[in-house]
Amino acid sequence: MKLKKMMKNFVFILLGIAVSTLISTHFVKDKSVYGYIEPVTLLPDAIPVMAKLDTGAVTASISAKDIHIYKKNDKEYVKFEVSHPDIQQAPVYNLPVVGFSKIKNRASEGTMEEGELESYDLRPIVKMSIYFDGEPHNVKVNLIDRSHFSTPMLLGRKILEKLNVVVDGAIENSI
């Protein structure tokens, strides 16, 4: 009797493993696996940069300095220079602002005042054209100085989902 119950439990466990494998395979079927650091090309100037593919971040960002928001024909635009120690040829962009993102500051950035629970940055968002794995894409990125980070660009979950990307944290430069 005990053996029969153990066999029944074993069959249910195997069935559970088989079902979960089929479900997870279905979700990964049309996706490509990339490393956590991959090359991206900024268009139209064909500037190669490295991007961190970060599933812990929601949005994307690009390293920018000299960020100036201005109005043109009743629309907001932003002029900025893509800037990072790894970029030798720093392009300047003038792009329409498509929104603003409210990004929570990390405690390690030291921007929180005493007694403040959380601190936020309001960053302009623009649409940029990039090449990723040989394909052109229009992506929304927020502008922030990332010169103290290892990569000038960060691609978060929203873009990774759009690009059908699965990130393997043990891999770099798979493209």
OpenMM code with the backbone's topology and positions (N, CA, C; nanometers):
from openmm import Vec3, app, unit

residues = "MET LYS LEU LYS LYS MET MET LYS ASN PHE VAL PHE ILE LEU LEU GLY ILE ALA VAL SER THR LEU ILE SER THR HIS PHE VAL LYS ASP LYS SER VAL TYR GLY TYR ILE GLU PRO VAL THR LEU LEU PRO ASP ALA ILE PRO VAL MET ALA LYS LEU ASP THR GLY ALA VAL THR ALA SER ILE SER ALA LYS ASP ILE HIS ILE TYR LYS LYS ASN ASP LYS GLU TYR VAL LYS PHE GLU VAL SER HIS PRO ASP ILE GLN GLN ALA PRO VAL TYR ASN LEU PRO VAL VAL GLY PHE SER LYS ILE LYS ASN ARG ALA SER GLU GLY THR MET GLU GLU GLY GLU LEU GLU SER TYR ASP LEU ARG PRO ILE VAL LYS MET SER ILE TYR PHE ASP GLY GLU PRO HIS ASN VAL LYS VAL ASN LEU ILE ASP ARG SER HIS PHE SER THR PRO MET LEU LEU GLY ARG LYS ILE LEU GLU LYS LEU ASN VAL VAL VAL ASP GLY ALA ILE GLU ASN SER ILE".split()
positions = [
    Vec3(0.0813, -0.1186, 0.0000),
    Vec3(0.0000, 0.0000, 0.0000),
    Vec3(0.0866, 0.1263, 0.0000),
    Vec3(0.1922, 0.1260, 0.0844),
    Vec3(0.2828, 0.2409, 0.0890),
    Vec3(0.3531, 0.2598, -0.0445),
    Vec3(0.3938, 0.1510, -0.1046),
    Vec3(0.4637, 0.1575, -0.2333),
    Vec3(0.3724, 0.2156, -0.3402),
    Vec3(0.2455, 0.1774, -0.3379),
    Vec3(0.1496, 0.2275, -0.4355),
    Vec3(0.1323, 0.3798, -0.4199),
    Vec3(0.1250, 0.4283, -0.2961),
    Vec3(0.1101, 0.5712, -0.2697),
    Vec3(0.2360, 0.6465, -0.3137),
    Vec3(0.3534, 0.5898, -0.2879),
    Vec3(0.4797, 0.6522, -0.3301),
    Vec3(0.4870, 0.6602, -0.4817),
    Vec3(0.4446, 0.5566, -0.5507),
    Vec3(0.4467, 0.5562, -0.6982),
    Vec3(0.3512, 0.6628, -0.7529),
    Vec3(0.2341, 0.6738, -0.6891),
    Vec3(0.1367, 0.7734, -0.7310),
    Vec3(0.1945, 0.9142, -0.7149),
    Vec3(0.2589, 0.9424, -0.6008),
    Vec3(0.3227, 1.0722, -0.5784),
    Vec3(0.4338, 1.0979, -0.6789),
    Vec3(0.5124, 0.9957, -0.7088),
    Vec3(0.6214, 1.0070, -0.8054),
    Vec3(0.5677, 1.0433, -0.9431),
    Vec3(0.4574, 0.9795, -0.9831),
    Vec3(0.3963, 1.0082, -1.1136),
    Vec3(0.3483, 1.1533, -1.1186),
    Vec3(0.2859, 1.2014, -1.0093),
    Vec3(0.2403, 1.3406, -1.0050),
    Vec3(0.3570, 1.4382, -1.0129),
    Vec3(0.4669, 1.4069, -0.9470),
    Vec3(0.5858, 1.4928, -0.9531),
    Vec3(0.6401, 1.4974, -1.0950),
    Vec3(0.6531, 1.3827, -1.1589),
    Vec3(0.7015, 1.3790, -1.2977),
    Vec3(0.6083, 1.4548, -1.3909),
    Vec3(0.4781, 1.4388, -1.3703),
    Vec3(0.3806, 1.5101, -1.4525),
    Vec3(0.3950, 1.6615, -1.4324),
    Vec3(0.4137, 1.7052, -1.3088),
    Vec3(0.4341, 1.8474, -1.2801),
    Vec3(0.5583, 1.9018, -1.3472),
    Vec3(0.6669, 1.8267, -1.3435),
    Vec3(0.7914, 1.8694, -1.4089),
    Vec3(0.7706, 1.8798, -1.5595),
    Vec3(0.7033, 1.7809, -1.6181),
    Vec3(0.6798, 1.7818, -1.7630),
    Vec3(0.5955, 1.9018, -1.8042),
    Vec3(0.4885, 1.9312, -1.7286),
    Vec3(0.4014, 2.0440, -1.7607),
    Vec3(0.4768, 2.1763, -1.7479),
    Vec3(0.5539, 2.1928, -1.6385),
    Vec3(0.6272, 2.3186, -1.6218),
    Vec3(0.7329, 2.3366, -1.7295),
    Vec3(0.7947, 2.2286, -1.7735),
    Vec3(0.8934, 2.2364, -1.8823),
    Vec3(0.8262, 2.2800, -2.0117),
    Vec3(0.7108, 2.2224, -2.0410),
    Vec3(0.6386, 2.2610, -2.1625),
    Vec3(0.5948, 2.4066, -2.1579),
    Vec3(0.5471, 2.4519, -2.0429),
    Vec3(0.5029, 2.5909, -2.0303),
    Vec3(0.6207, 2.6856, -2.0473),
    Vec3(0.7322, 2.6594, -1.9798),
    Vec3(0.8468, 2.7497, -1.9900),
    Vec3(0.9057, 2.7486, -2.1295),
    Vec3(0.9053, 2.6337, -2.1971),
    Vec3(0.9554, 2.6262, -2.3344),
    Vec3(0.8681, 2.7099, -2.4266),
    Vec3(0.7372, 2.7091, -2.4038),
    Vec3(0.6460, 2.7882, -2.4850),
    Vec3(0.6785, 2.9375, -2.4738),
    Vec3(0.7086, 2.9875, -2.3549),
    Vec3(0.7349, 3.1291, -2.3361),
    Vec3(0.8706, 3.1716, -2.3915),
    Vec3(0.9658, 3.0813, -2.4031),
    Vec3(1.1000, 3.1152, -2.4500),
    Vec3(1.1155, 3.0834, -2.5984),
    Vec3(1.0203, 3.0139, -2.6567),
    Vec3(1.0296, 2.9626, -2.7927),
    Vec3(1.0727, 3.0668, -2.8957),
    Vec3(1.0110, 3.1844, -2.8948),
    Vec3(1.0396, 3.2851, -2.9963),
    Vec3(1.1376, 3.3914, -2.9488),
    Vec3(1.2123, 3.3619, -2.8470),
    Vec3(1.3049, 3.4595, -2.7901),
    Vec3(1.4485, 3.4172, -2.8162),
    Vec3(1.5368, 3.5148, -2.8121),
    Vec3(1.6790, 3.4884, -2.8292),
    Vec3(1.7505, 3.5164, -2.6978),
    Vec3(1.8547, 3.4395, -2.6701),
    Vec3(1.9308, 3.4552, -2.5470),
    Vec3(2.0538, 3.5410, -2.5746),
    Vec3(2.0717, 3.6435, -2.4905),
    Vec3(2.1854, 3.7336, -2.5015),
    Vec3(2.2528, 3.7444, -2.3658),
    Vec3(2.3732, 3.7972, -2.3659),
    Vec3(2.4445, 3.8208, -2.2417),
    Vec3(2.3961, 3.9480, -2.1747),
    Vec3(2.4444, 3.9715, -2.0536),
    Vec3(2.3996, 4.0899, -1.9807),
    Vec3(2.4678, 4.2174, -2.0292),
    Vec3(2.5745, 4.2066, -2.1079),
    Vec3(2.6393, 4.3208, -2.1735),
    Vec3(2.6461, 4.2885, -2.3230),
    Vec3(2.5876, 4.3772, -2.4047),
    Vec3(2.5841, 4.3544, -2.5498),
    Vec3(2.6069, 4.4852, -2.6251),
    Vec3(2.6597, 4.4772, -2.7480),
    Vec3(2.6801, 4.5982, -2.8283),
    Vec3(2.5499, 4.6493, -2.8897),
    Vec3(2.5393, 4.7808, -2.8979),
    Vec3(2.4269, 4.8506, -2.9605),
    Vec3(2.4888, 4.9598, -3.0471),
    Vec3(2.4240, 4.9931, -3.1572),
    Vec3(2.4706, 5.1024, -3.2422),
    Vec3(2.3672, 5.2136, -3.2403),
    Vec3(2.4114, 5.3353, -3.2058),
    Vec3(2.3227, 5.4513, -3.2060),
    Vec3(2.3144, 5.5069, -3.3472),
    Vec3(2.1931, 5.5302, -3.3926),
    Vec3(2.1706, 5.5852, -3.5254),
    Vec3(2.1328, 5.7326, -3.5125),
    Vec3(2.1512, 5.8139, -3.6097),
    Vec3(2.1955, 5.7843, -3.7448),
    Vec3(2.3476, 5.7867, -3.7611),
    Vec3(2.4210, 5.8172, -3.6538),
    Vec3(2.5653, 5.8361, -3.6648),
    Vec3(2.6478, 5.7078, -3.6574),
    Vec3(2.5806, 5.5936, -3.6400),
    Vec3(2.6482, 5.4634, -3.6300),
    Vec3(2.7554, 5.4625, -3.5206),
    Vec3(2.7182, 5.5096, -3.4027),
    Vec3(2.8095, 5.5134, -3.2881),
    Vec3(2.7939, 5.3830, -3.2097),
    Vec3(2.8999, 5.3023, -3.2027),
    Vec3(2.8893, 5.1775, -3.1252),
    Vec3(2.9023, 5.2053, -2.9752),
    Vec3(2.8121, 5.1468, -2.8964),
    Vec3(2.8174, 5.1574, -2.7505),
    Vec3(2.7853, 5.0206, -2.6913),
    Vec3(2.8245, 5.0026, -2.5665),
    Vec3(2.7887, 4.8807, -2.4952),
    Vec3(2.6660, 4.9105, -2.4099),
    Vec3(2.5759, 4.8140, -2.4029),
    Vec3(2.4544, 4.8293, -2.3234),
    Vec3(2.4447, 4.7166, -2.2221),
    Vec3(2.3984, 4.7532, -2.1045),
    Vec3(2.3694, 4.6523, -2.0031),
    Vec3(2.2232, 4.6124, -2.0209),
    Vec3(2.1980, 4.4843, -2.0378),
    Vec3(2.0629, 4.4316, -2.0484),
    Vec3(2.0207, 4.3957, -1.9063),
    Vec3(1.9342, 4.4782, -1.8507),
    Vec3(1.9050, 4.4720, -1.7079),
    Vec3(1.7582, 4.4398, -1.6826),
    Vec3(1.7299, 4.3150, -1.6440),
    Vec3(1.5926, 4.2751, -1.6157),
    Vec3(1.5421, 4.3351, -1.4850),
    Vec3(1.6297, 4.3918, -1.4060),
    Vec3(1.5896, 4.4567, -1.2815),
    Vec3(1.5425, 4.5997, -1.3013),
    Vec3(1.5703, 4.6560, -1.4174),
    Vec3(1.5265, 4.7918, -1.4502),
    Vec3(1.4031, 4.7832, -1.5396),
    Vec3(1.3127, 4.8764, -1.5254),
    Vec3(1.1922, 4.8763, -1.6079),
    Vec3(1.2183, 4.9453, -1.7405),
    Vec3(1.2812, 5.0622, -1.7350),
    Vec3(1.2985, 5.1454, -1.8540),
    Vec3(1.4425, 5.1394, -1.9046),
    Vec3(1.4676, 5.2132, -2.0110),
    Vec3(1.6015, 5.2220, -2.0690),
    Vec3(1.6574, 5.3611, -2.0440),
    Vec3(1.7891, 5.3703, -2.0410),
    Vec3(1.8519, 5.5017, -2.0276),
    Vec3(1.9791, 5.5075, -2.1097),
    Vec3(2.0173, 5.6299, -2.1437),
    Vec3(2.1399, 5.6547, -2.2193),
    Vec3(2.2175, 5.7619, -2.1438),
    Vec3(2.3488, 5.7499, -2.1449),
    Vec3(2.4327, 5.8472, -2.0764),
    Vec3(2.4337, 5.9780, -2.1547),
    Vec3(2.3923, 6.0853, -2.0874),
    Vec3(2.3840, 6.2151, -2.1543),
    Vec3(2.4353, 6.3252, -2.0621),
    Vec3(2.4908, 6.4278, -2.1250),
    Vec3(2.5299, 6.5476, -2.0494),
    Vec3(2.4855, 6.6684, -2.1302),
    Vec3(2.4982, 6.7852, -2.0694),
    Vec3(2.4522, 6.9096, -2.1330),
    Vec3(2.3081, 6.8950, -2.1827),
    Vec3(2.2211, 6.8505, -2.0946),
    Vec3(2.0800, 6.8274, -2.1266),
    Vec3(2.0056, 6.9606, -2.1155),
    Vec3(1.9520, 7.0088, -2.2292),
    Vec3(1.8806, 7.1364, -2.2327),
    Vec3(1.7440, 7.1153, -2.2972),
    Vec3(1.6391, 7.1409, -2.2215),
    Vec3(1.5024, 7.1302, -2.2728),
    Vec3(1.4594, 7.2676, -2.3224),
    Vec3(1.3980, 7.2700, -2.4415),
    Vec3(1.3535, 7.3965, -2.5004),
    Vec3(1.2244, 7.3736, -2.5775),
    Vec3(1.1579, 7.4821, -2.6112),
    Vec3(1.0326, 7.4748, -2.6878),
    Vec3(1.0574, 7.5141, -2.8320),
    Vec3(0.9891, 7.4419, -2.9205),
    Vec3(0.9966, 7.4708, -3.0638),
    Vec3(0.8590, 7.4368, -3.1211),
    Vec3(0.7928, 7.5349, -3.1808),
    Vec3(0.6578, 7.5146, -3.2349),
    Vec3(0.5636, 7.4555, -3.1309),
    Vec3(0.5693, 7.5092, -3.0098),
    Vec3(0.4843, 7.4661, -2.8984),
    Vec3(0.5071, 7.3210, -2.8549),
    Vec3(0.6186, 7.2638, -2.8934),
    Vec3(0.6530, 7.1280, -2.8488),
    Vec3(0.7848, 7.1332, -2.7726),
    Vec3(0.7985, 7.0451, -2.6734),
    Vec3(0.9236, 7.0384, -2.5988),
    Vec3(1.0241, 6.9502, -2.6726),
    Vec3(1.1458, 7.0012, -2.6804),
    Vec3(1.2582, 6.9281, -2.7377),
    Vec3(1.3693, 6.9248, -2.6344),
    Vec3(1.4638, 6.8347, -2.6563),
    Vec3(1.5799, 6.8306, -2.5687),
    Vec3(1.7046, 6.8158, -2.6550),
    Vec3(1.8036, 6.8971, -2.6213),
    Vec3(1.9347, 6.8881, -2.6859),
    Vec3(2.0280, 6.8268, -2.5814),
    Vec3(2.1033, 6.7250, -2.6238),
    Vec3(2.1950, 6.6589, -2.5308),
    Vec3(2.3108, 6.5955, -2.6069),
    Vec3(2.4155, 6.5706, -2.5341),
    Vec3(2.5329, 6.5028, -2.5882),
    Vec3(2.5411, 6.3652, -2.5234),
    Vec3(2.5506, 6.2616, -2.6051),
    Vec3(2.5727, 6.1277, -2.5514),
    Vec3(2.7166, 6.1244, -2.5037),
    Vec3(2.7341, 6.0944, -2.3765),
    Vec3(2.8661, 6.1087, -2.3169),
    Vec3(2.8984, 5.9932, -2.2236),
    Vec3(3.0162, 5.9383, -2.2396),
    Vec3(3.0653, 5.8308, -2.1535),
    Vec3(3.2146, 5.8161, -2.1828),
    Vec3(3.2941, 5.7777, -2.0826),
    Vec3(3.4384, 5.7602, -2.1077),
    Vec3(3.4700, 5.6617, -2.2215),
    Vec3(3.3800, 5.5667, -2.2469),
    Vec3(3.4039, 5.4689, -2.3536),
    Vec3(3.3690, 5.5205, -2.4924),
    Vec3(3.3021, 5.6357, -2.5032),
    Vec3(3.2607, 5.6902, -2.6329),
    Vec3(3.3620, 5.7953, -2.6767),
    Vec3(3.4288, 5.7685, -2.7882),
    Vec3(3.5306, 5.8610, -2.8364),
    Vec3(3.4700, 5.9740, -2.9188),
    Vec3(3.3656, 5.9456, -2.9928),
    Vec3(3.3009, 6.0439, -3.0789),
    Vec3(3.1621, 6.0721, -3.0199),
    Vec3(3.1482, 6.1775, -2.9415),
    Vec3(3.0240, 6.2063, -2.8692),
    Vec3(2.9238, 6.2784, -2.9590),
    Vec3(2.8165, 6.2102, -3.0002),
    Vec3(2.7163, 6.2757, -3.0855),
    Vec3(2.6246, 6.3666, -3.0054),
    Vec3(2.5733, 6.4704, -3.0719),
    Vec3(2.4768, 6.5618, -3.0129),
    Vec3(2.3427, 6.5379, -3.0822),
    Vec3(2.2368, 6.5272, -3.0024),
    Vec3(2.1029, 6.5028, -3.0543),
    Vec3(2.0109, 6.6181, -3.0164),
    Vec3(1.9148, 6.6474, -3.1017),
    Vec3(1.8025, 6.7377, -3.0769),
    Vec3(1.6778, 6.6568, -3.1080),
    Vec3(1.6065, 6.6131, -3.0038),
    Vec3(1.4929, 6.5237, -3.0234),
    Vec3(1.3714, 6.5727, -2.9463),
    Vec3(1.2524, 6.5397, -2.9964),
    Vec3(1.1312, 6.5755, -2.9219),
    Vec3(1.1252, 6.4985, -2.7895),
    Vec3(1.0782, 6.5644, -2.6863),
    Vec3(1.0549, 6.4984, -2.5576),
    Vec3(0.9217, 6.4244, -2.5702),
    Vec3(0.9221, 6.2938, -2.5418),
    Vec3(0.7979, 6.2159, -2.5506),
    Vec3(0.7380, 6.1907, -2.4126),
    Vec3(0.8062, 6.2374, -2.3095),
    Vec3(0.7544, 6.2224, -2.1747),
    Vec3(0.8648, 6.2450, -2.0729),
    Vec3(0.8296, 6.2226, -1.9478),
    Vec3(0.9258, 6.2317, -1.8388),
    Vec3(0.9084, 6.1085, -1.7510),
    Vec3(1.0187, 6.0569, -1.7019),
    Vec3(1.0106, 5.9425, -1.6114),
    Vec3(1.0540, 5.9846, -1.4718),
    Vec3(0.9872, 5.9286, -1.3759),
    Vec3(1.0181, 5.9547, -1.2352),
    Vec3(1.0948, 5.8321, -1.1862),
    Vec3(1.2258, 5.8458, -1.1701),
    Vec3(1.3122, 5.7346, -1.1342),
    Vec3(1.3570, 5.7490, -0.9893),
    Vec3(1.3369, 5.6424, -0.9131),
    Vec3(1.3770, 5.6443, -0.7726),
    Vec3(1.5290, 5.6387, -0.7637),
    Vec3(1.5863, 5.7308, -0.6860),
    Vec3(1.7308, 5.7321, -0.6639),
    Vec3(1.7706, 5.6124, -0.5794),
    Vec3(1.8862, 5.5594, -0.6097),
    Vec3(1.9410, 5.4521, -0.5281),
    Vec3(1.9991, 5.5130, -0.4020),
    Vec3(1.9875, 5.4424, -0.2917),
    Vec3(2.0393, 5.4924, -0.1638),
    Vec3(2.1883, 5.5195, -0.1726),
    Vec3(2.2599, 5.4433, -0.2558),
    Vec3(2.4051, 5.4588, -0.2673),
    Vec3(2.4452, 5.5871, -0.3392),
    Vec3(2.3491, 5.6532, -0.4071),
    Vec3(2.3821, 5.7747, -0.4802),
    Vec3(2.3920, 5.8958, -0.3891),
    Vec3(2.3500, 5.8818, -0.2639),
    Vec3(2.3665, 5.9888, -0.1664),
    Vec3(2.2860, 6.1130, -0.1948),
    Vec3(2.1750, 6.1020, -0.2684),
    Vec3(2.0963, 6.2196, -0.3022),
    Vec3(1.9789, 6.2403, -0.2073),
    Vec3(1.9603, 6.1512, -0.1110),
    Vec3(1.8483, 6.1625, -0.0199),
    Vec3(1.8827, 6.2551, 0.0959),
    Vec3(1.7902, 6.3445, 0.1262),
    Vec3(1.8058, 6.4348, 0.2389),
    Vec3(1.7754, 6.3591, 0.3680),
    Vec3(1.8295, 6.4082, 0.4772),
    Vec3(1.8034, 6.3443, 0.6056),
    Vec3(1.6538, 6.3503, 0.6354),
    Vec3(1.5959, 6.2372, 0.6751),
    Vec3(1.4543, 6.2299, 0.7052),
    Vec3(1.3685, 6.1949, 0.5843),
    Vec3(1.4242, 6.2028, 0.4627),
    Vec3(1.3496, 6.1668, 0.3429),
    Vec3(1.3447, 6.0156, 0.3306),
    Vec3(1.2286, 5.9633, 0.2948),
    Vec3(1.2173, 5.8194, 0.2765),
    Vec3(1.2660, 5.7780, 0.1380),
    Vec3(1.2208, 5.8498, 0.0369),
    Vec3(1.2622, 5.8189, -0.0994),
    Vec3(1.2854, 5.9487, -0.1755),
    Vec3(1.3753, 5.9416, -0.2725),
    Vec3(1.4065, 6.0574, -0.3543),
    Vec3(1.3952, 6.0157, -0.5006),
    Vec3(1.3472, 6.1068, -0.5852),
    Vec3(1.3258, 6.0745, -0.7261),
    Vec3(1.3927, 6.1774, -0.8168),
    Vec3(1.4319, 6.1310, -0.9352),
    Vec3(1.4780, 6.2187, -1.0427),
    Vec3(1.3700, 6.2222, -1.1492),
    Vec3(1.3464, 6.3382, -1.2072),
    Vec3(1.2568, 6.3516, -1.3206),
    Vec3(1.3449, 6.3622, -1.4443),
    Vec3(1.3365, 6.2627, -1.5308),
    Vec3(1.4244, 6.2572, -1.6482),
    Vec3(1.3442, 6.2680, -1.7767),
    Vec3(1.3944, 6.3462, -1.8748),
    Vec3(1.3266, 6.3511, -2.0047),
    Vec3(1.3418, 6.2179, -2.0783),
    Vec3(1.2369, 6.1821, -2.1519),
    Vec3(1.2376, 6.0601, -2.2336),
    Vec3(1.2323, 6.1004, -2.3800),
    Vec3(1.3167, 6.0363, -2.4619),
    Vec3(1.3176, 6.0590, -2.6065),
    Vec3(1.3120, 5.9242, -2.6779),
    Vec3(1.2704, 5.9283, -2.8040),
    Vec3(1.2773, 5.8086, -2.8877),
    Vec3(1.4076, 5.8149, -2.9658),
    Vec3(1.4837, 5.7057, -2.9591),
    Vec3(1.6099, 5.6985, -3.0337),
    Vec3(1.6064, 5.5761, -3.1230),
    Vec3(1.6757, 5.5865, -3.2344),
    Vec3(1.6905, 5.4721, -3.3239),
    Vec3(1.8220, 5.4032, -3.2935),
    Vec3(1.8153, 5.2711, -3.2789),
    Vec3(1.9347, 5.1914, -3.2511),
    Vec3(1.9343, 5.0671, -3.3391),
    Vec3(2.0517, 5.0088, -3.3524),
    Vec3(2.0650, 4.8744, -3.4094),
    Vec3(2.0998, 4.7823, -3.2940),
    Vec3(2.0267, 4.6721, -3.2840),
    Vec3(2.0572, 4.5692, -3.1847),
    Vec3(2.0533, 4.4358, -3.2566),
    Vec3(2.1633, 4.3643, -3.2534),
    Vec3(2.1756, 4.2351, -3.3219),
    Vec3(2.1387, 4.2456, -3.4695),
    Vec3(2.1851, 4.3537, -3.5332),
    Vec3(2.1669, 4.3696, -3.6777),
    Vec3(2.0299, 4.4178, -3.7210),
    Vec3(1.9409, 4.4479, -3.6265),
    Vec3(1.8058, 4.4928, -3.6588),
    Vec3(1.7845, 4.6347, -3.6071),
    Vec3(1.7172, 4.7209, -3.6870),
    Vec3(1.6868, 4.8562, -3.6385),
    Vec3(1.5668, 4.8549, -3.5435),
    Vec3(1.5726, 4.9394, -3.4415),
    Vec3(1.4631, 4.9513, -3.3442),
    Vec3(1.4514, 5.0967, -3.3006),
    Vec3(1.3292, 5.1405, -3.2760),
    Vec3(1.3043, 5.2702, -3.2134),
    Vec3(1.2715, 5.2428, -3.0674),
    Vec3(1.3494, 5.3016, -2.9793),
    Vec3(1.3327, 5.2747, -2.8367),
    Vec3(1.3197, 5.4058, -2.7604),
    Vec3(1.2431, 5.3994, -2.6510),
    Vec3(1.2320, 5.5152, -2.5620),
    Vec3(1.3386, 5.5018, -2.4543),
    Vec3(1.4166, 5.6092, -2.4379),
    Vec3(1.5219, 5.6110, -2.3359),
    Vec3(1.5110, 5.7381, -2.2540),
    Vec3(1.5434, 5.7267, -2.1249),
    Vec3(1.5520, 5.8479, -2.0443),
    Vec3(1.6974, 5.8919, -2.0404),
    Vec3(1.7169, 6.0199, -2.0173),
    Vec3(1.8506, 6.0801, -2.0241),
    Vec3(1.9051, 6.1025, -1.8835),
    Vec3(2.0256, 6.0504, -1.8602),
    Vec3(2.0917, 6.0650, -1.7307),
    Vec3(2.2422, 6.0470, -1.7522),
    Vec3(2.3210, 6.1107, -1.6703),
    Vec3(2.4664, 6.0933, -1.6782),
    Vec3(2.5023, 5.9556, -1.6229),
    Vec3(2.5441, 5.8653, -1.7096),
    Vec3(2.5850, 5.7308, -1.6697),
    Vec3(2.7369, 5.7148, -1.6779),
    Vec3(2.8100, 5.8255, -1.6792),
    Vec3(2.9553, 5.8170, -1.6966),
    Vec3(3.0239, 5.7404, -1.5839),
    Vec3(2.9604, 5.7300, -1.4681),
    Vec3(3.0192, 5.6554, -1.3571),
    Vec3(2.9792, 5.5077, -1.3588),
    Vec3(2.8979, 5.4674, -1.4579),
    Vec3(2.8617, 5.3268, -1.4751),
    Vec3(2.9498, 5.2638, -1.5821),
    Vec3(2.9521, 5.1326, -1.5864),
    Vec3(3.0404, 5.0627, -1.6803),
    Vec3(2.9930, 5.0719, -1.8252),
    Vec3(2.8633, 5.0949, -1.8480),
    Vec3(2.8121, 5.1038, -1.9850),
    Vec3(2.7319, 5.2331, -2.0033),
    Vec3(2.7384, 5.2923, -2.1224),
    Vec3(2.6650, 5.4165, -2.1466),
    Vec3(2.5147, 5.3967, -2.1672),
    Vec3(2.4718, 5.2730, -2.1909),
    Vec3(2.3302, 5.2487, -2.2166),
    Vec3(2.2811, 5.1347, -2.1295),
    Vec3(2.1565, 5.1460, -2.0868),
    Vec3(2.0914, 5.0402, -2.0111),
    Vec3(1.9593, 5.0094, -2.0807),
    Vec3(1.9346, 4.8835, -2.1083),
    Vec3(1.8079, 4.8414, -2.1668),
    Vec3(1.7308, 4.7641, -2.0606),
    Vec3(1.6147, 4.8167, -2.0211),
    Vec3(1.5336, 4.7546, -1.9174),
    Vec3(1.4293, 4.6590, -1.9736),
    Vec3(1.3456, 4.6075, -1.8839),
    Vec3(1.2479, 4.5031, -1.9175),
    Vec3(1.1543, 4.5396, -2.0317),
    Vec3(1.1055, 4.6641, -2.0353),
    Vec3(1.0102, 4.7016, -2.1413),
    Vec3(1.0703, 4.6780, -2.2799),
    Vec3(1.1931, 4.7212, -2.2989),
    Vec3(1.2581, 4.7049, -2.4296),
    Vec3(1.2979, 4.5595, -2.4527),
    Vec3(1.3463, 4.4931, -2.3487),
    Vec3(1.3856, 4.3535, -2.3633),
    Vec3(1.2665, 4.2682, -2.4057),
    Vec3(1.1484, 4.2961, -2.3509),
    Vec3(1.0274, 4.2241, -2.3920),
    Vec3(0.9936, 4.2550, -2.5374),
    Vec3(1.0033, 4.3820, -2.5745),
    Vec3(0.9744, 4.4240, -2.7127),
    Vec3(1.0684, 4.3536, -2.8121),
    Vec3(1.1940, 4.3363, -2.7720),
    Vec3(1.2937, 4.2743, -2.8593),
    Vec3(1.2962, 4.1218, -2.8476),
    Vec3(1.2084, 4.0655, -2.7638),
    Vec3(1.2039, 3.9199, -2.7405),
    Vec3(1.3378, 3.8654, -2.6918),
    Vec3(1.3927, 3.9327, -2.5901),
    Vec3(1.5246, 3.8988, -2.5375),
    Vec3(1.5136, 3.8240, -2.4056),
    Vec3(1.5932, 3.7190, -2.3932),
    Vec3(1.6156, 3.6514, -2.2662),
    Vec3(1.7611, 3.6783, -2.2304),
    Vec3(1.7856, 3.7189, -2.1057),
    Vec3(1.9210, 3.7558, -2.0639),
    Vec3(1.9828, 3.6444, -1.9810),
    Vec3(2.1044, 3.6029, -2.0214),
    Vec3(2.1825, 3.5067, -1.9442),
    Vec3(2.2929, 3.5858, -1.8751),
    Vec3(2.2838, 3.5966, -1.7435),
    Vec3(2.3788, 3.6767, -1.6674),
    Vec3(2.5206, 3.6239, -1.6663),
    Vec3(2.5422, 3.5038, -1.7167),
    Vec3(2.6771, 3.4461, -1.7205),
    Vec3(2.7499, 3.4759, -1.8516),
    Vec3(2.6819, 3.5439, -1.9451),
    Vec3(2.7372, 3.5681, -2.0788),
    Vec3(2.7569, 3.7179, -2.1011),
    Vec3(2.8635, 3.7536, -2.1732),
    Vec3(2.8869, 3.8895, -2.2222),
    Vec3(2.9163, 3.8816, -2.3707),
    Vec3(2.8730, 3.9824, -2.4455),
    Vec3(2.9070, 3.9951, -2.5881),
    Vec3(2.8773, 3.8690, -2.6691),
    Vec3(2.7539, 3.8272, -2.6697),
    Vec3(2.7172, 3.7077, -2.7475),
    Vec3(2.6913, 3.7394, -2.8943),
    Vec3(2.6781, 3.8678, -2.9261),
    Vec3(2.6464, 3.9070, -3.0657),
    Vec3(2.7745, 3.9181, -3.1449),
] * unit.nanometer
topology = app.Topology()
chain = topology.addChain("A")
for resn in residues:
    res = topology.addResidue(resn, chain)
    for name in ("N", "CA", "C"):
        topology.addAtom(name, app.Element.getBySymbol(name[0]), res)
